[in-house]
Amino acid sequence: MHSQSKRRHRLTLLMTIMLLASSLFPIETLAKKTPTPIAKENWKVSLNGGALFEPIVQKDGSLLVGSYQKVDGKYKENILSLSKTGKKSGKWKLTAEKIDLGGTSTAPTILALNYSKGKITGYNPKGQKLWTHNIGQELQIHQVDEKGNIYVKSTKGTLYKISTKGKQQFKLEAGEGEFHIFSGSVYHLHSSGINTTVTMYTSKGKVKYKIYPLAKEDNEVNLVNVSLIGSGNHAFMKATYWDGATEDIYHILSVFDENGKRIRTVKMGGELVNKVFEYKNDSIFLDTRYYYKMNAKGKLIKKTKMPSMDDTTIQHAMMTDNGEVYVERGKKLFKFKANGSIAWYKSITGSLMNGLVMNGKVYVNNYHAEGKRDRTDGYVTVLDSKGNVISKISVARHIFGEYGETFITGDLKRKTIYITNHRFDYKKDDFSKMVITSVKQ
């Protein structure tokens, strides 16, 4: 009897301790959390050097990839294909002062640019030379538009447009100011206070319009600067002002019709995302507090306030084909529906930079920042359509160290995701290794 009484006393004491513990620590915190599943890999391939461009999915499902190392100030590149099973084939080498990807996703061109000689050469993915174009002037910068046309600016300020076949389309003299290429259209901005000019050129290099977009009522005294932001079909002008009374910075965002008439204007505050999205003739843009949507007539049809946060910095934003917008604000990921309302916002580890949405799943980049304190967990995080974390994809942190970049490439037809990651080796002052991982969605 004494023994049974002693056991009952111990049991009562144990239950009391558990009840007390549960009041201090909820049962769910005592229970072991279910770990986030790590996605199963199809294959993983390592290449020496850095990733020259995001891999391109070819018609047969293979990947066109490029790795490079810089030797004596020049790019030494290896171009090759990876089959659906990760097998390497068709490797060839190329050396130039700059190497870039031109053409289109269905007909890519490898561009070898020798800036000092003003020479550009195009190659097909198998290494066959397609054409060579000699500018005859030392080059300063270059850009490739959505259709694969190449724009190069010489050190003398002349802008040249070169077609995908290596033929010169036109040349423009810059004078004072700067060129911008948006959706195949060329704009020239000469920022000079109220006398600022914006000139748009046709695809053949002819002046379509030249306007003075600012007026005296635009408050020249407090004007800080003027810049252009590209979108799907338009160029938006951002005029930034300083409010002397409140000491706040604000922006006036304007868009012009095909004849240069200003048809849309909205005042925005704080930090502004340097990107404008267009969906079904509506324009979508964001600042640190609001989501804005304007229709083609310039009417503000939606303004959605985001919740207040201590950290309101907007790092990245992207839009899907169905008009949904994802915004990385501070350490939160926001999803806006096509109608402009907030679907959800969740805390995230990583970054939306080079992120991807495919089949309703959101792939958030592993982020490598310069400095030991900014290391992350070494995974690309996968979220479902409601923002819940459902799995992770390893990018092998033990290989990549402190600084690098991650590309997330989707193959919708084969329901496959490719993660490309490369790191910078400080000792060698170069990118030392890149790894491509194939994962079934």
C-alpha positions in Angstrom: 0.0 0.0 0.0 2.8 2.4 0.9 4.5 1.7 -2.4 1.3 2.3 -4.4 0.7 5.6 -2.5 4.3 6.7 -3.2 3.9 6.0 -6.9 0.6 7.9 -7.0 2.3 10.8 -5.3 5.1 10.8 -7.9 2.6 10.6 -10.7 0.6 13.6 -9.3 3.9 15.6 -8.9 4.9 14.8 -12.5 1.5 15.9 -13.8 1.7 19.1 -11.8 5.2 19.8 -13.2 3.9 19.2 -16.8 0.9 21.4 -16.3 3.1 24.2 -14.9 5.5 23.8 -17.9 2.6 23.9 -20.4 1.4 27.2 -18.9 4.9 28.7 -19.3 5.7 27.0 -22.6 2.8 26.2 -24.9 2.5 22.5 -25.9 3.4 23.3 -29.5 6.8 24.9 -28.4 7.6 21.8 -26.4 6.8 19.5 -29.3 9.5 19.0 -31.9 8.9 21.0 -35.0 8.6 19.1 -38.3 11.6 20.1 -40.4 11.1 21.7 -43.8 11.6 18.9 -46.4 14.7 19.3 -48.7 13.8 18.9 -52.4 15.2 15.8 -54.0 17.7 16.6 -56.7 17.7 15.1 -60.2 21.3 15.9 -60.8 24.0 18.4 -59.8 26.9 19.7 -62.1 29.9 21.7 -61.1 31.8 24.0 -63.5 34.9 26.1 -62.9 34.5 29.9 -62.9 31.5 32.1 -62.6 28.1 32.0 -64.4 28.3 34.3 -67.4 24.5 34.3 -67.8 21.4 32.6 -66.5 21.1 29.2 -68.3 18.7 29.0 -71.2 16.4 26.0 -71.7 16.6 24.8 -75.3 13.8 23.2 -77.3 15.0 19.6 -76.5 15.1 20.4 -72.7 18.9 20.8 -72.6 20.5 23.8 -70.9 22.8 26.3 -72.6 25.3 27.4 -70.0 28.4 29.6 -69.9 31.2 29.7 -67.3 34.0 32.1 -67.3 37.2 33.3 -65.6 39.0 36.6 -66.1 42.6 36.4 -67.1 44.7 39.5 -67.9 41.6 41.6 -68.0 39.8 39.4 -70.6 37.0 36.9 -70.2 37.9 33.3 -71.0 34.6 31.5 -71.4 33.5 27.9 -71.8 30.1 27.4 -73.6 28.4 24.0 -73.4 25.1 22.2 -73.1 23.8 20.1 -70.3 21.3 17.3 -71.2 18.1 16.6 -69.2 20.2 14.2 -67.2 23.1 16.6 -66.6 25.5 15.2 -69.2 28.0 17.8 -70.7 28.4 18.1 -74.4 29.4 20.5 -77.2 32.0 22.5 -75.2 33.8 25.3 -76.9 36.0 28.2 -75.8 35.9 32.0 -76.4 38.0 34.9 -75.3 37.1 38.6 -75.4 37.2 41.8 -73.3 33.4 41.4 -72.7 31.2 38.4 -73.4 27.4 38.6 -73.2 24.3 36.8 -74.3 22.4 38.3 -77.2 19.6 37.2 -79.6 16.4 35.7 -78.1 15.6 32.8 -75.8 14.7 30.7 -78.8 17.6 31.8 -80.9 20.4 32.9 -78.5 23.6 34.5 -79.8 26.9 34.6 -77.9 28.4 38.1 -78.2 32.2 38.7 -78.0 32.8 42.4 -77.5 36.3 43.9 -77.8 35.7 47.4 -76.4 39.2 48.8 -77.2 38.9 47.9 -80.9 35.2 48.7 -81.3 34.5 45.2 -82.6 31.5 42.9 -82.0 31.3 39.2 -83.1 28.2 37.0 -82.8 28.4 33.2 -82.4 25.7 30.6 -82.4 25.4 28.2 -79.3 27.6 25.7 -81.1 30.5 28.1 -81.5 30.0 28.9 -85.2 30.8 32.5 -86.1 27.7 34.2 -87.5 28.9 37.8 -88.1 31.4 40.5 -87.1 30.7 44.2 -86.9 33.4 46.9 -86.6 32.2 50.1 -85.1 35.5 51.8 -85.6 35.4 53.7 -82.2 36.3 52.5 -78.7 33.2 51.3 -76.9 32.0 52.5 -73.5 28.8 50.5 -72.7 26.4 48.1 -74.4 22.8 46.8 -73.9 20.7 44.1 -75.5 16.9 44.7 -75.9 14.1 42.1 -75.7 14.3 41.4 -79.4 18.0 40.7 -79.4 19.1 44.0 -80.9 22.4 45.4 -79.6 23.0 49.0 -78.6 26.6 50.2 -78.1 27.8 53.6 -77.1 31.2 54.7 -78.0 33.5 56.8 -75.9 32.8 59.7 -78.2 29.1 59.6 -77.2 27.6 58.0 -80.4 24.9 55.3 -79.9 24.8 52.5 -82.5 22.0 50.0 -83.0 23.1 46.6 -84.3 20.6 44.0 -85.5 20.6 40.3 -84.4 22.3 39.6 -87.7 25.1 42.1 -87.1 23.9 44.9 -89.4 24.0 48.6 -88.3 20.4 50.0 -88.1 21.3 53.6 -87.1 23.6 55.8 -85.1 22.7 58.7 -82.9 24.8 61.5 -81.5 24.3 61.9 -77.7 25.6 65.4 -77.1 24.7 66.2 -73.5 22.5 63.7 -71.7 22.0 59.9 -71.6 20.3 57.2 -73.7 17.8 54.7 -72.3 16.4 51.7 -74.2 13.0 50.4 -73.1 11.2 47.6 -75.0 13.2 48.3 -78.2 12.5 52.1 -78.1 15.3 54.6 -77.6 14.9 57.6 -75.3 17.3 60.4 -74.7 17.2 62.3 -71.4 18.9 65.7 -71.0 18.2 66.7 -67.4 18.5 70.4 -66.9 15.9 71.6 -64.4 12.8 73.1 -66.0 14.6 72.9 -69.4 14.9 69.1 -69.2 14.2 67.4 -72.5 13.0 63.9 -73.4 13.5 62.7 -77.0 12.0 59.5 -78.3 13.3 57.8 -81.5 11.6 55.3 -83.8 13.0 51.8 -84.4 14.8 53.4 -87.4 16.4 56.1 -85.4 14.2 59.0 -86.4 12.9 61.5 -83.9 9.3 60.7 -83.0 9.0 63.5 -80.4 11.0 65.9 -78.3 9.3 67.4 -75.3 10.0 69.6 -72.3 8.1 67.6 -69.7 8.5 70.0 -66.8 6.7 73.2 -66.3 7.2 76.2 -63.9 4.4 74.8 -61.6 6.5 71.7 -61.2 8.5 73.6 -58.5 11.9 74.1 -60.0 13.4 75.4 -56.7 13.0 72.0 -54.9 13.7 69.8 -57.9 16.4 67.3 -57.0 16.8 65.2 -60.2 14.9 63.7 -63.1 15.2 60.1 -64.4 13.5 57.6 -66.7 12.0 54.3 -65.7 11.2 51.6 -68.3 8.1 49.4 -68.4 6.5 47.1 -70.9 5.3 49.7 -73.4 6.1 53.1 -72.0 8.8 55.3 -70.5 8.0 56.9 -67.2 9.6 60.0 -66.0 10.4 60.3 -62.3 10.9 63.8 -61.0 12.3 63.9 -57.4 11.6 66.9 -55.2 12.6 68.0 -51.7 9.9 69.6 -49.6 11.5 72.4 -47.7 8.7 72.7 -45.1 8.7 69.0 -44.1 12.2 68.2 -45.3 10.7 65.1 -47.0 11.6 63.6 -50.4 8.7 62.9 -52.8 8.4 61.9 -56.4 6.1 62.9 -59.3 5.8 59.9 -61.7 4.5 60.7 -65.2 3.9 58.7 -68.3 3.5 60.0 -71.9 1.4 58.8 -74.8 2.9 57.9 -78.3 3.0 61.6 -79.2 4.8 62.7 -76.0 1.8 64.2 -74.2 1.8 63.7 -70.4 -1.3 61.7 -69.7 -0.6 60.2 -66.3 0.8 61.8 -63.1 0.8 60.6 -59.5 2.6 62.0 -56.5 4.5 59.3 -54.5 6.5 59.5 -51.2 9.5 57.9 -49.7 11.5 55.3 -51.5 10.2 54.4 -55.0 10.7 51.0 -56.7 12.6 51.8 -59.9 10.3 49.6 -61.9 6.9 50.0 -63.4 4.7 47.0 -64.3 2.1 47.0 -67.0 -0.9 44.6 -67.1 -3.9 44.9 -69.4 -3.1 48.6 -70.2 -2.9 49.4 -66.4 0.3 50.6 -64.9 1.4 49.3 -61.5 4.1 51.0 -59.3 5.1 51.1 -55.6 6.7 53.2 -53.0 7.5 52.3 -49.4 3.9 52.5 -48.3 1.5 52.0 -51.2 0.7 49.9 -54.2 -0.7 52.1 -57.0 -2.6 51.1 -60.2 -3.5 53.6 -62.9 -5.6 52.9 -66.1 -4.7 53.9 -69.6 -6.4 57.3 -69.2 -4.3 58.2 -66.2 -7.0 57.6 -63.5 -5.8 56.2 -60.2 -8.0 53.1 -59.9 -6.3 51.4 -56.9 -4.2 52.5 -54.0 -3.4 49.9 -51.4 -1.7 50.8 -48.2 0.9 48.3 -46.8 1.1 47.8 -43.0 3.6 50.0 -41.1 7.0 48.4 -40.3 10.2 49.5 -38.7 12.1 48.5 -41.9 10.3 49.8 -44.9 13.1 49.3 -47.5 11.8 47.8 -50.8 14.5 45.6 -52.2 12.9 43.8 -55.2 9.5 43.4 -57.0 8.3 41.2 -59.8 5.0 40.6 -61.7 3.6 37.3 -63.0 1.8 36.8 -66.3 -1.6 36.9 -64.6 -1.0 40.3 -63.0 0.0 39.2 -59.5 2.8 41.3 -58.0 5.4 40.1 -55.4 7.2 42.7 -53.4 10.1 42.2 -51.0 9.7 44.9 -48.3 12.1 44.7 -45.4 12.2 41.1 -44.4 8.6 40.5 -45.6 7.3 39.1 -48.9 4.0 40.6 -50.1 1.7 39.1 -52.7 -0.8 41.4 -54.4 -3.7 40.1 -56.4 -4.3 41.3 -59.9 -7.0 43.6 -58.5 -4.4 45.3 -56.2 -5.5 43.9 -52.9 -3.0 42.2 -50.6 -3.3 38.4 -50.7 -0.8 37.8 -47.9 2.5 38.9 -46.5 5.0 36.6 -44.8 8.4 36.7 -43.2 11.1 35.3 -45.5 14.7 34.2 -45.3 16.5 35.2 -48.5 15.6 37.6 -51.3 13.2 38.0 -54.3 16.2 39.0 -56.4 16.2 36.6 -59.4 13.2 34.9 -57.9 10.6 32.9 -59.8 6.9 32.0 -59.8 5.9 28.8 -61.7 2.7 26.8 -61.4 1.7 28.8 -58.4 4.9 28.1 -56.4 7.2 30.9 -55.4 11.0 30.4 -55.4 12.8 32.8 -53.1 16.5 33.2 -53.7 19.2 32.3 -51.3 21.0 35.6 -50.7 24.7 36.0 -50.4 25.7 39.4 -49.2 29.3 40.7 -48.9 30.4 40.2 -45.3 30.4 37.3 -42.9 27.4 38.7 -40.9 25.1 38.5 -43.9 25.4 34.8 -44.6 22.1 32.9 -45.0 21.0 29.3 -44.6 22.2 28.2 -48.1 18.8 27.3 -49.5 16.3 28.5 -52.1 13.0 28.5 -50.3 9.8 27.2 -52.0 6.4 28.7 -51.0 2.9 27.6 -52.0 0.3 30.0 -53.5 -0.7 31.0 -49.9 2.9 31.9 -48.9 3.5 28.8 -46.8 7.0 27.3 -46.9 6.7 23.8 -48.4 10.3 22.8 -49.2 13.9 24.1 -49.7 16.5 23.5 -52.3 20.1 23.3 -51.2 22.7 25.5 -52.9 25.6 24.0 -50.9 26.5 26.8 -48.6 29.7 25.0 -47.6 30.9 25.6 -51.2 29.8 29.2 -51.7 30.9 31.2 -48.7 30.2 34.9 -48.3 29.3 36.4 -51.6 27.7 35.1 -54.7 24.6 35.1 -56.9 21.8 32.6 -57.5 19.7 32.2 -60.7 16.4 30.3 -60.6 15.4 29.0 -64.1 12.1 27.3 -64.7 11.2 24.8 -67.4 7.4 24.9 -67.4 7.0 22.2 -70.0 9.1 19.6 -68.1 8.1 20.9 -64.6 11.7 21.3 -63.6 13.6 24.0 -61.7 17.3 24.7 -62.2 19.3 26.5 -59.5 22.6 28.1 -60.6 24.9 29.4 -57.9 28.4 30.8 -58.0 30.7 32.3 -55.5 33.5 34.9 -55.5 36.9 33.8 -54.2 38.6 36.8 -52.5 42.0 35.2 -52.6 41.9 34.7 -56.4 39.9 37.9 -56.9 37.6 36.0 -59.2 34.6 33.7 -59.3 36.0 30.2 -58.7 33.1 27.8 -59.0 29.5 27.5 -60.2 27.1 24.7 -59.5 23.8 23.9 -61.4 21.2 21.8 -59.7 18.2 20.2 -61.4 15.1 19.7 -59.2 11.7 18.3 -60.2 8.9 20.8 -59.3 
